[in-house]
Amino acid sequence: MPISDELRKANQDLWERMVSHPFVRELGDGSLPLEKFKRYFLQDYLFLGALAKVLGQAVSKAPSLEAAQPLSPFLHTILNAEEDLFFRAFHELGVPPAEYRSAEPLPTGEAMANFLVATAYDGSFQDIATALLVTEWTYFDWATRLAQAEARPRHRMYQEWIEIHAAAELGAFVEAMKRIVDAIPARDQPQAKRVFRTALRYEVLFWEMAYHGEQWPQAGL
């Protein structure tokens, strides 16, 4: 069994919690309260900066041009997502520019971003690929499941979010990251296991943050 599949199987409990979270189920059937999606979307918008840094480091640490090739179009998409998608979505969601420009990351969002950036700067190319595999494979999985189930939420943004993450382009990126992870030598696999599980834990917690809400401690802390 390829290493990537072994990692997923070893963490199947967390994986299913992520891809079948109530946030995902309600997104698919259209019952997700708009306020929860807005909270998630704001945090995901803030997360873009960290993801761009991770991808940039991945390109710089790639052992060859061939290895870096699948990262370039994905980084281009991230760098252009703000104007192409997020600004339009914020308008549809009723989030004024002053709100998203002044938004701050919630504790889980900040912790997840810090973990991924630290992995990118301190870890190897394979570490970065392992983290990116988790962040994108989980999204491709839940979105593909909803698309195959013919989910048709009435809110246009919900439907578009499903379609974006079930797209063949994301699937191709996932396959590229899987190839890198599957080539990790035995001596480095314990580190891959740690990165994979930690990233997956944060993906679950990101949904929890969006679905249940989260705040920093108040004055004095």
Secondary structure, 3 states (H helix, E strand, C coil): CCHHHHHHHHCHHHHHHHHCCHHHHHHHHCCCCHHHHHHHHHHHHHHHHHHHHHHHHHHHHCCCHHHHCCHHHHHHHHHHHHHHHHHHHHHHHCCCHHHHHCCCCCHHHHHHHHHHHHHHHHCCHHHHHHHHHHHHHHHHHHHHHHHHCCCCCCCHHHHHHHHHHCCHHHHHHHHHHHHHHHCCCHHHHHHHHHHHHHHHHHHHHHHHHHHHCCCCCCCCC
